[in-house]
Amino acid sequence: MIYIVRKKPIIYIVIALLVTFFILPFLPESSIEAKENGEGKLVYVIPVKKEVERGLEAFLKRTTKEAIEENADHIVFEIDTPGGRVDSAGQIANLLQDLKIPTTSFIVNEALSAGSYIALNTDTIYMKPHATMGASGVINQDGTAADKKAQSAWLAAMKSAAESKDRDPLYAAAMADSSIDLPEYNAGKGEFLTLDPKSALEVDYAEGIVNHRTKLLHDIGLENAKIVETEPTFAEEIARFLTNPVVVPILLSVASLGLIVELYSPGFGVPGTMGLLALILFFYGHIIAGLAGMEAIILLVLGIVLIIAEFFVPGGIMGLLGIGSIIGSLLMSGYDLKHMSLSISIAFVVAVIASIILFKWVGMEKGFFRHIILKDRTTTDLGYVSSDNRTELVGLEGLTSTPLRPSGTAVFNDERIDVVSEGSFIDKNKSVKIIKVEGMRVVVREL
């Protein structure tokens, strides 16, 4: 087989040389260095502030999704948090690990506990001169140390986060395990490791110390990039507050207390409005945070309808089903089943105490109960008697027609009457006298 090779005309070679030596040197430097200083690139700046909880998780999901849709070239997380919920931190870590966009944590004040875990899941870390990172021991909500199982899982998560970004896992472990002795970094036994910027640089847990964001962008080669600053919406801020583990039991207690008081109050006033508003706020916050779905709302509405129907349909089954539906909707809306169960229990105790107090001091004469409870009584002073009280019989004398043992019959003025003796036996055809009449009871004495 024969190949025919055609030589390029000499003119093409001359043009290439001219472009290389005479045209490229005179092109504007910005067109050559555009990629080096970040011009034309897009950087998203996302704040990670306050406590780490489901509200923050929902906010980060929204903003990172927006960054992906806008084809952002880099995401900077400005961190200032004392920590928070371990489960929420785990979800945020999964979110960061799945990102294909390069990420940087800029610790502007502190990244403690769950905050340090979030920082360790980003590609690079920069710190302000006064910032700190660490102190990541896992504790319960009451401030006591978590059980060994939870501590072991958290320790493994911290080490895994460090290793995923090629950092020495020893220091991440020391942040979560107080038994690791690192005296050179002021973390002896019994103390959790907290790194200052200088120490973080020494152990390669930080890439630099910068005073402000401008210097940070310069160090990562994005000083001329377009910056998009994100902030939580008003609804997200409200949701973060309403889903706080401390606020949830308060909302449920207010809801139960308000609705119970309303049952004892005439009309629909302030207590019922407060209770209903607390319930609405609970579900609003959990819907915005992505915790409650339509199925929880449907279950809540169904429960309310069943409870209302209970007032018109006897039996009690609908009321029990209604209460179960409402409790089910609350449990479905909570992120932590244990915490939600505790919150519902607190609200239940508040409702029981309020009911006892109101029943004792207010009774059933007011409020909703006045429509469903019969208050009229058929007392004797109002003219109601169970039978004719024949007081005119007292003093009559007659003969027993049967033995009285102690009850029997006797004849008085040709009228046969059921009688009872005072207690002793009275034989037939004995003379007796009526001494007392109590409704249907006619008492006789032997003469």
Secondary structure, 3 states (H helix, E strand, C coil): CCCCCCCCCHHHHHHHHHHHHHHHHHCCHHHHHHHHHCCCCEEEEEEEECCECHHHHHHHHHHHHHHHHCCCCEEEEEEEECCECHHHHHHHHHHHHHCCCCEEEEEEEEEECHHHHHHHCCCEEEECCCCEEECCCCECCCCCECCHHHHHHHHHHHHHHHHHCCCCHHHHHHHHCCCCCEHHHCECCCCCCEECHHHHHHCCCCCEECCCHHHHHHHCCCCCCEEEECCCCHHHHHHHHHCCCCHHHHHHHHHHHHHHHHHCCCCCCHHHHHHHHHHHHHHHHHHHCCCCCHHHHHHHHHHHHHHHHHCCCCCCHHHHHHHHHHHHHHHHHCCCHHHHHHHHHHHHHHHHHHHHHHHHHCCCCCCHHHHCCCCCCCCHHHCCCCCCCCHHHCCCEEEECCCECCEEEEEECCEEEEEEECCCCECCCCEEEEEEEECCEEEEEEC
